[in-house]
Amino acid sequence: MGDGAGGERKSKFILIAGAGPAGLAAALELARRGFAPRIVDDGDGPVPPEESRALGVNARTLTLLSPSGVAERIVTAAQPIAHFRIRSGSKTLADVDTRQVRGRFGAMHALAQGVTERLLIEALASYGIAPEWRTAIAAEPIADVLAPVVTLRRADGATETLRPDIVIGADGAHSAVRKALGAGFPGEALEAYFHIADFRYVKPVDAQFAEITLFDPGMIGRLPVSGDVLRYISTRQDFEDRIVHPEVVAEKVWVSQFRIHFRHVEPMAKGNVFLVGDAAHIHSPAGARGMNLGMEDGCWLAWLIAEGREQEYSALRIPAVKQVLKQTYGLTRLITMENPLAIATRNLVAPLLLRFGPARRRLLHNIAGYDTPKPPWIDWAE
Ligand SMILES: Cc1cc2nc3c(=O)[nH]c(=O)nc-3n(C[C@H](O)[C@H](O)[C@H](O)COP(=O)(O)OP(=O)(O)OC[C@H]3O[C@@H](n4cnc5c(N)ncnc54)[C@H](O)[C@@H]3O)c2cc1C
């Protein structure tokens, strides 16, 4: 089970639609193994750092991005999250030291998705590959999935017809590639909306911990974006009035709100057309798993292609996807519950459980992303 890194340029024509984290990770891992994929994206460029959805980069992702050298660059740019706390009012119910997780990386680092994307693009540039921006793949049905024919449309209206050996749909939740395959996206949407506000402070703040404060009902999560920017995320519309700011606010950097869906496509591939990242699965941000799982898909698919085993992709990834969906569903239900009795029980039981070693270790193991299969091409212990 070799890594297959380096060597001469491999001749397979691989088209990646979508230069978000999942598509970029796939492109980089393919480039590292001697392939020269084309990667197109209908956007203008990577996500602006101040409009980043994902912040949490887990230990498993850092393992996967180590061979390319990107992990070290992420660690240098990111805030390590040393503690994860659960609070109710002024009381700390649980305080988990995330550095206790095994392995060379802490369980979680925080870095704006826009910065992670730029680091991946920089690494890809060293192989002479750059995303082609303002270039969309059309959602036209793919008649023969073994010999796919696809159309690209540029912003100036020019079109191009391509016959790639392999198409990788990394084009997000509304994936044109998934639609072109005629695949559904079954699942459910939760009633609750999540609200986000990022604040910059006049001075650096303590950015070394993530915290959830439980209310009755609802919660406010606090996460570091950088040394002087914090994100608050909540199920409560009035959450901004309840934030206890650690420092004087200089500016509100970003506000957003979104509804949570739990959906996944099965199988994650048909013939030579593959789906990675949000194109294949979406779920709540509880646990900070979406971007990480998408990059993991991209890295696995690149390895399988290099091994000539890409037809195993869906069967290998579906159990990991289901595991993460199940876990984030449970976590989301826990933080969005409204029944007073259930809330009281949760507030009593959760901190008690987290005092015990096995429950803490399990939580850390999952936060680190170690609950999905270890990448077989990485030969050192995580
Ligand atoms: C509030 C919030 C917080 C989150 N926090 C975290 C977190 O802390 N950690 C975590 O792991 N995840 C988190 N997530 C999830 C994470 O943001 C996503 O899972 C991640 O962005 C998915 O990456 P992707 O590359 O699959 O898709 P995307 O990031 O959506 O990228 C898809 C790309 O495809 C392009 N595209 C779309 N259509 C086409 C087309 N037809 N042709 C060509 N290109 C196309 C788009 O322009 C885009 O660049 C969070 C999500 C939300 C909403």
Ligand as a Chemical Component Dictionary entry (heavy atoms), coordinates in Angstrom:
data_LIG
# 
_chem_comp.id                   LIG 
_chem_comp.type                 NON-POLYMER 
_chem_comp.pdbx_formal_charge   0 
_chem_comp.three_letter_code    LIG 
# 
loop_
_chem_comp_atom.comp_id 
_chem_comp_atom.atom_id 
_chem_comp_atom.alt_atom_id 
_chem_comp_atom.type_symbol 
_chem_comp_atom.charge 
_chem_comp_atom.model_Cartn_x 
_chem_comp_atom.model_Cartn_y 
_chem_comp_atom.model_Cartn_z 
_chem_comp_atom.pdbx_ordinal 
LIG C1  C1  C 0 -21.318 28.121 10.047  1  
LIG C2  C2  C 0 -20.505 26.973 9.589   2  
LIG C3  C3  C 0 -19.390 26.620 10.312  3  
LIG C4  C4  C 0 -18.619 25.540 9.898   4  
LIG N1  N1  N 0 -17.532 25.200 10.645  5  
LIG C5  C5  C 0 -16.797 24.127 10.288  6  
LIG C6  C6  C 0 -15.627 23.781 11.019  7  
LIG O1  O1  O 0 -15.235 24.440 11.993  8  
LIG N2  N2  N 0 -14.893 22.710 10.600  9  
LIG C7  C7  C 0 -15.292 21.971 9.527   10 
LIG O2  O2  O 0 -14.617 20.971 9.220   11 
LIG N3  N3  N 0 -16.369 22.303 8.778   12 
LIG C8  C8  C 0 -17.133 23.354 9.125   13 
LIG N4  N4  N 0 -18.207 23.727 8.362   14 
LIG C9  C9  C 0 -18.497 23.005 7.105   15 
LIG C10 C10 C 0 -17.586 23.472 5.963   16 
LIG O3  O3  O 0 -17.657 24.860 5.764   17 
LIG C11 C11 C 0 -17.945 22.744 4.673   18 
LIG O4  O4  O 0 -18.140 21.383 4.964   19 
LIG C12 C12 C 0 -16.835 22.909 3.626   20 
LIG O5  O5  O 0 -16.761 24.221 3.149   21 
LIG C13 C13 C 0 -17.078 21.970 2.458   22 
LIG O6  O6  O 0 -16.015 22.076 1.555   23 
LIG P1  P1  P 0 -16.227 21.667 0.039   24 
LIG O7  O7  O 0 -14.918 21.906 -0.618  25 
LIG O8  O8  O 0 -16.841 20.336 -0.032  26 
LIG O9  O9  O 0 -17.346 22.663 -0.504  27 
LIG P2  P2  P 0 -17.334 24.242 -0.619  28 
LIG O10 O10 O 0 -16.478 24.860 0.421   29 
LIG O11 O11 O 0 -18.775 24.646 -0.665  30 
LIG O12 O12 O 0 -16.643 24.519 -2.027  31 
LIG C14 C14 C 0 -17.309 24.195 -3.231  32 
LIG C15 C15 C 0 -16.695 25.021 -4.348  33 
LIG O13 O13 O 0 -17.327 24.624 -5.570  34 
LIG C16 C16 C 0 -17.575 25.787 -6.345  35 
LIG N5  N5  N 0 -18.695 25.479 -7.253  36 
LIG C17 C17 C 0 -20.005 25.428 -6.989  37 
LIG N6  N6  N 0 -20.704 25.081 -8.093  38 
LIG C18 C18 C 0 -19.787 24.905 -9.071  39 
LIG C19 C19 C 0 -19.876 24.524 -10.436 40 
LIG N7  N7  N 0 -21.057 24.261 -11.050 41 
LIG N8  N8  N 0 -18.732 24.434 -11.168 42 
LIG C20 C20 C 0 -17.523 24.691 -10.591 43 
LIG N9  N9  N 0 -17.398 25.055 -9.308  44 
LIG C21 C21 C 0 -18.507 25.143 -8.553  45 
LIG C22 C22 C 0 -17.864 26.886 -5.338  46 
LIG O14 O14 O 0 -17.569 28.165 -5.891  47 
LIG C23 C23 C 0 -16.915 26.513 -4.198  48 
LIG O15 O15 O 0 -15.669 27.182 -4.293  49 
LIG C24 C24 C 0 -18.993 24.802 8.750   50 
LIG C25 C25 C 0 -20.118 25.182 8.010   51 
LIG C26 C26 C 0 -20.879 26.243 8.430   52 
LIG C27 C27 C 0 -22.106 26.623 7.650   53 
# 
loop_
_chem_comp_bond.comp_id 
_chem_comp_bond.atom_id_1 
_chem_comp_bond.atom_id_2 
_chem_comp_bond.value_order 
_chem_comp_bond.pdbx_ordinal 
LIG C1  C2  SING 1  
LIG C2  C3  SING 2  
LIG C2  C26 DOUB 3  
LIG C3  C4  DOUB 4  
LIG C4  N1  SING 5  
LIG C4  C24 SING 6  
LIG N1  C5  DOUB 7  
LIG C5  C6  SING 8  
LIG C5  C8  SING 9  
LIG C6  O1  DOUB 10 
LIG C6  N2  SING 11 
LIG N2  C7  SING 12 
LIG C7  O2  DOUB 13 
LIG C7  N3  SING 14 
LIG N3  C8  DOUB 15 
LIG C8  N4  SING 16 
LIG N4  C9  SING 17 
LIG N4  C24 SING 18 
LIG C9  C10 SING 19 
LIG C10 O3  SING 20 
LIG C10 C11 SING 21 
LIG C11 O4  SING 22 
LIG C11 C12 SING 23 
LIG C12 O5  SING 24 
LIG C12 C13 SING 25 
LIG C13 O6  SING 26 
LIG O6  P1  SING 27 
LIG P1  O7  DOUB 28 
LIG P1  O8  SING 29 
LIG P1  O9  SING 30 
LIG O9  P2  SING 31 
LIG P2  O10 DOUB 32 
LIG P2  O11 SING 33 
LIG P2  O12 SING 34 
LIG O12 C14 SING 35 
LIG C14 C15 SING 36 
LIG C15 O13 SING 37 
LIG C15 C23 SING 38 
LIG O13 C16 SING 39 
LIG C16 N5  SING 40 
LIG C16 C22 SING 41 
LIG N5  C17 SING 42 
LIG N5  C21 SING 43 
LIG C17 N6  DOUB 44 
LIG N6  C18 SING 45 
LIG C18 C19 SING 46 
LIG C18 C21 DOUB 47 
LIG C19 N7  SING 48 
LIG C19 N8  DOUB 49 
LIG N8  C20 SING 50 
LIG C20 N9  DOUB 51 
LIG N9  C21 SING 52 
LIG C22 O14 SING 53 
LIG C22 C23 SING 54 
LIG C23 O15 SING 55 
LIG C24 C25 DOUB 56 
LIG C25 C26 SING 57 
LIG C26 C27 SING 58 
# 
